[in-house]
Amino acid sequence: MTAINEVNTVNERNMDMEGKAVKENRTYTVKEIQEILDVSKPTVYALLKRKEFHSIIIGGKHLISKKSFDAWLDGIELGPE
C-alpha cells in the first residue's frame, strides 16, 4: 500500500455516515484511564508519576497519549514520542 493510499484509508475511517470529518482524540483523560483499567484516581496518578506512559498537563488537566498508553497496556516498548 502506498503512502497516499494509506492516507486515503485513514481519511475514510475518520468520516461519519454523511461523509463529514470526525474528530479523533489522540489522548485519554485520567477518568478514561480509570475506567479502562478499573482502578482508582490515585492509582492513575501513581502511574503518571512513574512515567509509565507519555502524558502532558494542559490547564491543570493530565492528557495521556493514546498511542503510548495502548502500547503500555499491550506490553509493547515504544521509543520517545
Beta strands, then each sheet from edge to edge (+ up, - down):
strand 1: 27-29
strand 2: 55-58
strand 3: 61-65
sheet 1: 1+ 3- 2+
end
